[in-house]
Structures are given as structure tokens and as C-alpha cells.
Amino acid sequence: QWRRMATQRRSPRCQRRAGGPRSTRRAPTTTRSRRTWNGAFRGERFGTRCFSAMSKEDMVSHQVDVDLGDRSYPIYIGEDLITRGDLLTKHIHGKQVLIVTNETIAPIYLEKLTRVIQESDPSLQVESVILRDGEQHKTTQELMKVWDKAMELRFNRKATFVALGGGVIGDMTGFAASAFQRGVYFIQVPTTVMAMVDSSVGGKTGVNHPLGKNMIGAFYQPQCVLVDSLTLKSLPNRETASGVSEIIKYGLIWDADLFRWLEENIESLVDSDHPEFGRAISSAIERSCAIKAEVVAQDEKEGGIRAFLNLGHTFGHAVETYSGYGTYLHGEAIGVGLTMAADLSHRLGWVTEDIKDRTIALVKRSKLPTTPPESMTPDDFLELMAVDKKNVDGNLRLVLLRGELGTCVVTSDFEKGKLMDVLNTHCKTMG
């Protein structure tokens, strides 16, 4: 249904929306009204770019542009794009390239990516550094390997770092690029659903701290994002399902039609052996990138509506930190968070029981967990949620559903007793 849309620039209609409600320190509540795109993507709607007449040489089926003025950049989406060295080299400004990847992805794609870049421009010096795989290694200590390599090779300020991997590699590479010599170029080549639909787009970079997830980092935009959907064929189904949690989030906060489409197609999204997997995941990636690009264009540094993208994340990050980074995949923790956020929204009387039940049912059908670790107590949640980045002046702020499907709010104005009811219900250990 969705194969012919990609957001290129905000249309006047979208620009008018950009002036909507925004949160400030004086006004802790941000809301968003329901908006849908009425079914199928229609090529030129919202100023979109359509690639229906794709040449054999041009494997880019869609391009979504993130509109940030002179820092705008394209998201290329298609099959076998990792072989398109020309797409990458036109975003490489100097002569030095450092590919950052991990020990899982390196044996599969590192040699290929290195070769296609060098073949596209033989004058480039292409080097690589391989990090340990996993959220538990998203640390400043592991990140130092990137800076050490760049220093050893005497890279200069025109160097380009290329992130080849999932969300952890993308976040770490972007942060390394933001800090090395006070900023060098970087490119995202995501290889997981999570990275393709969320973390590679928007410029959030960083590493974890033992007391909180992604607490050390920077907003730093890439030169481009190259999404090759064929790389997902090497992805375990558990990782695929983890990424689907973020797609569910987009449906809940922004696009009711996307949510309904997910309800009809979820089985084909979480099983890479399903005959419709390729078609379904490509459609979901395209729509998710278009939504993320629209949000980031309106609010790059999360002063307002970008906070909507954190639905379920305050609960989810608490689960990740408590259980130890890497025990739950990020999307698995967000599955728990979406469940708890939907439950709280319903207890507050902000959404119907039907929306709550449909949300939880879709999370379960995505093969994601809906309950926190058995040993986690309500006090554990409250302690970890107290350091969430959305909090203002010591007040806990949550993204919650409110109104019709596709509508949400960022607020600290909710009954704290209802929050305790949710924590007591979902925590098997009461403390």
C-alpha cells in the first residue's frame, strides 16, 4: 500500500503544523492532535518524491529528506544499496574514511562496503575499527577504540566516519564523530530494523552511563543514511521484532492508519521467513522514516514534539538499566514500556479500553515481552525514572496516549496514584 511515498520537504500544510503546541519549562504539557494520511501513499502528497520509474542502475526505491536547512540530508531506501559506493562517496568530503562496525556485522559486510567505496573513488583511504557487539558495550571505554584508531591514522577534520551496524554502532559512531577534533563528518549504514526506522535518523548520538541509558551524548546529524533492506535477511527474528516496537510507537503517536495496517500485517513483519516479509518490512521502513523525518524537521533537539517519540521509553529505559544493558534488547524493553504507558493512559481515562487492549495485543503478537523483570519493584522503577532526560525541575514527565488513536501528550500533570497502580500491577515483586 505504501510503496510510493517519501517525504522530501515540508509542504505549506506541514509548515503550518510546525507552529503547534510545544513544551517549555513553564508549560510542561505538550499535546498532538490526531492526523492520518488517509490510507495509501500517493506519491506527491506532502511534497513527496516518487520513484515509480526506477532504472536498473538506480536501486534507490525511495528517498526521504530530513529538512534541517543547510544541514539537511537524504535517507536512501532500497535493496542492495550497500553495493552503491557512488551514493556514499558523494557524501564523503575528504580523503579519509573510517568504517566503524562490530564483531557480528564485520564478517558479513565490512569487506564489501570497504571494496565498493574504494572502487567508487580509488583516491580514498578506507580504514576500519571493530567494536564488541551489544548494548553492554555502549560505553566510553569501548568508544575510545574509535578515537584511538583515528589518532593512530592521523585523520584530519575532513575525515568521515561510517557507522555500519545497528543502533549501538550508529549512536557510538555519531558521538565519536561529534567529538573527534570537535566534529568530523559521518554516515549511517544501518543493518537492523531498529536502526533503520529510528536511531539512524535524527542525530541522537551517545553512550550509556551505569546509572542511565544514553546519558552521555550529543545531537549530531549524519551526511546521509543508507538503508539497504536486504541486510535484514541476516538478522535474527528476535532483533527484527525488537525494531518493530518502534514502528508500533509511530502508529500510536502519529499515524492511526499505520497502526491499523500493523494489526493486519504484523505476522509478516516479525518473521523473516514469511513470504511477505520483504514487501511488508520495506513499506514499514519507508513510512517510519517519513514520520521521523517530519518530526525531526519540526523539532530537532527535542524542545517539543520530538519528545512524542519517547512513548514507552521512560518505562523501557528503566527496565534496560535495571536488568543490565543487553539483557533486554532495546525494543523488547520498549514493548514493556508501551504496555505500561497504554495501561496508565487508560487508567487516567485518557484513552478507551479498546485502544489499551489493541496496543497490548499488538505488542504480544510482535513476540515482544509485556512485563518487566520478575525481581523489579515499583521503587526500582521510580528511582530509575527519576533520572529520565524528559524530566523538568525534578518532575517526572511521561509520554502518554490521549484521545483518539494516533494522539499523545507529554506531561507531568497526571495522577501519581494511577502511576503507582500501574507499577503495582505490572511488578511481580512489590518490594
Salt bridges, closest charged atoms under 4 A:
ASP58 OD1 - ARG84 NH1 3.50
ASP65 OD2 - ARG9 NH1 3.51
ASP65 OD2 - ARG49 NH2 3.60
ASP86 OD2 - ARG84 NH2 2.80
GLU111 OE2 - ARG115 NE 3.35
ASP121 OD2 - LYS95 NZ 3.95
GLU135 OE2 - LYS213 NZ 2.44
GLU142 OE1 - ARG132 NH2 2.94
GLU142 OE2 - LYS145 NZ 2.94
ASP171 OD2 - LYS138 NZ 2.67
ASP198 OD1 - LYS249 NZ 3.40
ASP198 OD1 - LYS292 NZ 3.28
GLU246 OE1 - LYS249 NZ 2.64
GLU246 OE2 - HIS313 NE2 3.08
GLU246 OE2 - HIS330 NE2 3.31
ASP255 OD2 - ARG287 NE 2.71
ASP257 OD1 - ARG260 NH2 2.76
GLU263 OE1 - ARG358 NH2 2.78
GLU267 OE1 - ARG365 NH2 2.85
GLU276 OE1 - ARG279 NE 2.55
GLU286 OE1 - HIS62 NE2 3.38
GLU294 OE1 - ARG35 NH2 3.48
ASP299 OD1 - ARG22 NH2 3.59
GLU300 OE1 - ARG71 NH2 2.77
GLU302 OE1 - LYS204 NZ 2.38
GLU320 OE2 - LYS213 NZ 3.42
GLU320 OE1 - HIS330 ND1 2.88
GLU332 OE2 - ARG238 NE 2.65
ASP343 OD1 - ARG347 NE 3.00
ASP343 OD2 - HIS426 NE2 2.78
ASP354 OD2 - ARG358 NH1 3.40
ASP357 OD1 - LYS356 NZ 3.58
GLU374 OE2 - LYS428 NZ 3.67
ASP388 OD2 - LYS390 NZ 2.82
ASP393 OD1 - ARG25 NH2 2.38
GLU404 OE1 - ARG34 NE 3.22
